[in-house]
Amino acid sequence: RMIERVAERLPKDDAEILWRIYRGKEAEIAPMQAEYTRALLKTMQLVAQPELDKDALRLAVKDARDKRLKIGNAVIETFVEMLEYRRQREGFRSLERIIYIDISELKEMDTSWCSE
């Protein structure tokens, strides 16, 4: 979703670069997303049990969080590659607008889960 939201706010050429790089990483990211989904399902199954196993639930939530972070790292690499490409193509000054978009996107994200 983050790629989609950022791409919508970029000039068409920049959005195409971002999507091209992301599509090149989809084969790497798709299995991570599947693992994350399985981890979430496991967590929901534990929550649905009549007896709450707190230790198992903690481990399941941690596992899901770790898998989500792996996806986030791959997405960050997508942005880094796009910025690197732009810098090589057009120089540092052209990055100011893209960097502003990325930072404003981060400000909109819910990061409350990070403070625990």
C-alpha positions as CSV (number, residue, x, y, z in Angstrom):
1,R,0.0,0.0,0.0
2,M,2.8,2.4,0.8
3,I,4.2,2.0,-2.7
4,E,0.8,2.7,-4.2
5,R,0.2,5.8,-2.0
6,V,3.7,7.3,-2.8
7,A,3.4,6.4,-6.5
8,E,0.1,8.3,-6.7
9,R,1.8,11.5,-5.5
10,L,4.9,11.3,-7.7
11,P,5.2,12.6,-11.3
12,K,4.3,10.0,-13.8
13,D,7.9,9.2,-14.8
14,D,9.0,8.8,-11.2
15,A,6.0,6.6,-10.4
16,E,6.9,4.3,-13.3
17,I,10.4,4.0,-12.0
18,L,9.1,3.1,-8.5
19,W,6.7,0.5,-9.9
20,R,9.3,-1.0,-12.1
21,I,11.7,-1.5,-9.2
22,Y,8.9,-2.8,-7.0
23,R,7.8,-5.3,-9.6
24,G,11.4,-6.5,-9.7
25,K,11.1,-7.2,-6.0
26,E,7.6,-8.8,-6.0
27,A,9.0,-12.3,-6.3
28,E,11.0,-11.6,-3.1
29,I,8.2,-9.8,-1.3
30,A,5.3,-12.2,-2.1
31,P,6.6,-15.1,0.0
32,M,7.2,-12.7,2.9
33,Q,3.6,-11.4,2.6
34,A,2.3,-15.0,2.6
35,E,4.4,-15.8,5.7
36,Y,3.1,-12.7,7.4
37,T,-0.5,-13.7,6.6
38,R,0.1,-17.1,8.0
39,A,1.5,-15.6,11.2
40,L,-1.5,-13.4,11.5
41,L,-3.9,-16.3,11.1
42,K,-2.0,-18.3,13.7
43,T,-2.3,-15.3,16.1
44,M,-6.1,-15.1,15.4
45,Q,-6.4,-18.8,16.0
46,L,-4.7,-18.5,19.4
47,V,-7.0,-15.6,20.3
48,A,-10.1,-17.7,19.4
49,Q,-9.1,-20.5,21.8
50,P,-11.3,-20.9,24.9
51,E,-8.2,-20.8,27.1
52,L,-5.8,-17.9,26.4
53,D,-2.2,-19.2,26.2
54,K,-0.4,-15.9,26.9
55,D,3.1,-17.2,26.1
56,A,2.0,-18.7,22.8
57,L,0.1,-15.5,21.9
58,R,3.1,-13.3,22.7
59,L,5.3,-15.5,20.5
60,A,2.8,-15.4,17.7
61,V,2.5,-11.6,17.8
62,K,6.3,-11.3,17.9
63,D,6.6,-13.6,14.9
64,A,4.0,-11.6,13.0
65,R,5.7,-8.4,13.8
66,D,9.1,-9.8,12.7
67,K,7.6,-10.9,9.4
68,R,6.0,-7.5,8.9
69,L,9.4,-5.8,9.5
70,K,11.0,-8.0,6.8
71,I,8.4,-6.8,4.4
72,G,9.1,-3.2,5.5
73,N,12.8,-3.6,4.9
74,A,12.2,-4.8,1.4
75,V,9.9,-1.9,0.7
76,I,12.5,0.5,2.1
77,E,15.1,-1.0,-0.3
78,T,12.6,-0.3,-3.2
79,F,12.6,3.4,-2.2
80,V,16.4,3.5,-1.8
81,E,16.9,2.0,-5.2
82,M,14.5,4.5,-6.8
83,L,16.3,7.4,-5.1
84,E,19.6,6.0,-6.2
85,Y,18.4,5.7,-9.7
86,R,17.1,9.3,-9.7
87,R,20.3,10.6,-8.2
88,Q,22.4,8.9,-10.9
89,R,20.0,10.1,-13.6
90,E,19.3,13.7,-12.6
91,G,21.5,14.7,-9.7
92,F,20.8,15.3,-6.0
93,R,18.6,18.4,-6.3
94,S,15.8,16.5,-8.1
95,L,15.4,14.3,-5.0
96,E,14.1,17.1,-2.8
97,R,10.5,16.6,-3.8
98,I,10.6,12.8,-3.5
99,I,12.3,12.9,-0.1
100,Y,9.6,15.3,1.1
101,I,6.9,12.9,-0.1
102,D,8.5,10.0,1.7
103,I,8.9,11.9,4.9
104,S,5.4,13.2,4.9
105,E,4.1,9.6,4.2
106,L,6.0,8.4,7.2
107,K,4.5,11.1,9.4
108,E,1.0,9.8,8.4
109,M,1.9,6.2,9.4
110,D,0.7,4.7,12.7
111,T,3.9,4.1,14.6
112,S,2.3,3.6,18.0
113,W,3.1,-0.1,17.9
114,C,6.9,0.8,17.7
115,S,6.9,2.4,21.2
116,E,6.3,-0.8,23.1
